[in-house]
Amino acid sequence: MYAGLGDVRAFLKSRAVTGITTDPDGDPEDPASLTPWFTTKPVLCSKRRMISLDKHAPLTQHHALRRDQPLWAAMPGGSLRTSGTIADKAYDVIIVGAGISGALMAHSLAGQEMKVLIVDRRRPVSGSSLASTAMIQHELDVPLHVLRRSIGAENARRVWQRSAAAVERIGQIIGDLDLRCAFRKKRTLFLSGEDFGARALTTEAAARNQVGIEATLLDGATLRGRFGIDRTAAIDSSISASANPAQLTAGILRSVRTRGVEIVSDVEITDVRAFDDDVVLSTSQGALLSARHVVFCTGYEFLEALANKSQKVISTWALASRPRLQRPQWLDRYLVWEGSDPYLYFRSTHDGRIILGGEDEDAEGAYKDEAKRDRKMRTLVEKLADLTGIAIGKPEFEWSAAFGVTPNGLPMIGRVPQMQNVFVAMGFGGNGITFSQIAAELISGEILGHRDADWDLFPIV
Ligand SMILES: Cc1cc2nc3c(=O)[nH]c(=O)nc-3n(C[C@H](O)[C@H](O)[C@H](O)COP(=O)(O)OP(=O)(O)OC[C@H]3O[C@@H](n4cnc5c(N)ncnc54)[C@H](O)[C@@H]3O)c2cc1C
C-alpha cells in the first residue's frame, strides 16, 4: 500500500527549491512562493512543461449540467450519504467525480488491497448521471460503417466489439452486486431517418454482421407490420439494456464503500501536480492530498487543460410521461432511436412510463432557456405521436441538460499528457454509460499493471 509523502507541503517545497516547479510566474528558488501558487492558480503542469496556458481557468470546467429534476431524483435509492471530510492525506488511488464513471472506476479497483478515495464537489450522483435516460447501448452514435472511414476498419471493429462486451459486463456487475436499479435487457430498433436512409442501414447491418455483431435489417413493410412505424427501414438488434441510472450509480457506490472505498462530497479538486511516482492534489478546503494514481471522472466538466475543439458541450432535452401510460407491448422490450440529426430516442420504464429525448442543439447554454425548453418539449411529444401514435399527454418530468460530444462519437480515455500517473476518462456522448465501463476496464488495467489490448483505442487528441 502507498505510504504517502509524509508532509506534502514540505515535499513540494523541497521540489520547488530543486527547481521542479514550472510555474511561469513563480520563483523556483523561493519555496514560499509555492504554496500560494499551488493552492490558488488552477493550472496543470508537469516537471517539464505547462499543459494549460490559461492560469485563470478552473482545473475542471464548471457547468450547471442540468436544469430541473429528472424523474430519477423522485425515486428512492438514487442517492447516498457521504462525509464532507477526507479521512487521510495519502491514497493509492484518488478518483475525482462520483457519477457513473467514478462509480464503475472504483468498482474495478475495489478489493485490490488499495486505499481508494472518491471525491466530488457536489453530492454523489448529482451530475450528468442523474440526467441520463440510461439507454445502455452497444450501438454507438456513429454507425460502424461510418466510423470505419474515420478510424479505419480494424479499429472501428474493435470499438464496436468492445462496446458490446461492456454492455454485457455492466449487466454482469449489476447481477453480481444484486443491484436494484430497474435493469432490463433490451433489443434496439434503429430507424432510418434523414441522415441514414434504407441504403445506409443496409450497409450498416452488413458491416455489423461481418464483425459478428448481430443486426437484422427490416424493410419498411416489416417495420410497419411488426411495430406500426412508417419508415423505409430499421435495424433490429440485441445486446442493449436500460436501467435507473441514479439507482445504478448509487448502488455501485454503496457497494464499493462496503469494500473500503472512501467517498467524500462537497470537496473540489482545484489543482494537480505530478511527480515521478506521486501525484499531489489540492482541494477547495486548502488540503493537499497525495496519491500513487489519480483518475479524473468528471464527465462533461472536462479538465480545462485538455478541453479543445474535439470535444464540446451542447444542449439536450428529455421528458418522462406519467406511469402506466398506454403503449404498444413491443416497446417494453426495445430501445428506439433514429438516423437523423438531431435524433429522437425513447424507451419505456419498469413502471410503464415513456422516456423520450433528443432535439440536441449545438449551443452550450441553450438548455437553461425556459421558453426554448417548453418548445422542445412540445416538439418531442409531437414527434413521438407522429411516429408511433403514442399520446404522452402532459409529461410528469421535463428536464434539459448539458451534453458532451466528440466528432467521431468516441470518448478519450488515457493518461494526461506529461503526467504518468494521472488518468482521464472524458468526452462521453450518447453512449456515456457504456464508455464509462470501458474506461474503468482500461484505466484500472493500467493501475493494476496489466495493459489492456485496447488501451490505445480511445486516444486523447
Ligand atoms: C439528458 C441526457 C441523456 C443521456 N442519455 C444517455 C443514455 O441514454 N445512455 C448513455 O449511455 N448515456 C447517456 N447520457 C450520457 C451519460 O449520462 C453520461 O455520459 C454519464 O452520466 C457521465 O457520467 P460521469 O460520471 O462521467 O459524469 P457525472 O455524472 O457528471 O459525474 C462527474 C462528477 O465530477 C464532479 N467534478 C467535476 N469536476 C470536479 C472537481 N474539480 N473536483 C471534484 N469533483 C468534480 C462533478 O461534480 C460530477 O458530480 C445522457 C446524458 C444526458 C445529459
The ligand as a Gaussian input file, in Angstrom:
#p B3LYP/6-31G(d) Opt

LIG

0 1
 C      -30.098000      14.104000     -20.925000
 C      -29.018000      13.070000     -21.043000
 C      -29.340000      11.828000     -21.535000
 C      -28.358000      10.843000     -21.620000
 N      -28.729000       9.613000     -22.056000
 C      -27.815000       8.630000     -22.072000
 C      -28.207000       7.324000     -22.435000
 O      -29.372000       7.060000     -22.747000
 N      -27.258000       6.350000     -22.414000
 C      -25.970000       6.606000     -22.045000
 O      -25.140000       5.686000     -22.047000
 N      -25.574000       7.841000     -21.724000
 C      -26.467000       8.845000     -21.710000
 N      -26.082000      10.091000     -21.351000
 C      -24.677000      10.292000     -21.033000
 C      -24.360000       9.814000     -19.629000
 O      -25.393000      10.157000     -18.762000
 C      -23.060000      10.453000     -19.169000
 O      -22.023000      10.093000     -20.048000
 C      -22.668000       9.989000     -17.795000
 O      -23.706000      10.189000     -16.867000
 C      -21.432000      10.741000     -17.340000
 O      -21.107000      10.237000     -16.090000
 P      -19.863000      10.806000     -15.334000
 O      -19.745000      10.058000     -14.068000
 O      -18.691000      10.794000     -16.253000
 O      -20.242000      12.334000     -15.080000
 P      -21.121000      12.987000     -13.910000
 O      -22.275000      12.141000     -13.537000
 O      -21.395000      14.382000     -14.323000
 O      -20.129000      12.983000     -12.681000
 C      -18.942000      13.760000     -12.713000
 C      -18.761000      14.378000     -11.355000
 O      -17.475000      15.028000     -11.330000
 C      -17.588000      16.082000     -10.403000
 N      -16.489000      17.033000     -10.604000
 C      -16.185000      17.745000     -11.716000
 N      -15.069000      18.475000     -11.511000
 C      -14.678000      18.236000     -10.229000
 C      -13.595000      18.719000      -9.424000
 N      -12.677000      19.586000      -9.904000
 N      -13.490000      18.296000      -8.143000
 C      -14.416000      17.413000      -7.633000
 N      -15.449000      16.925000      -8.359000
 C      -15.574000      17.329000      -9.652000
 C      -18.946000      16.689000     -10.700000
 O      -19.422000      17.403000      -9.580000
 C      -19.793000      15.457000     -11.036000
 O      -20.590000      15.039000      -9.949000
 C      -27.029000      11.107000     -21.242000
 C      -26.701000      12.367000     -20.752000
 C      -27.678000      13.343000     -20.641000
 C      -27.312000      14.669000     -20.090000

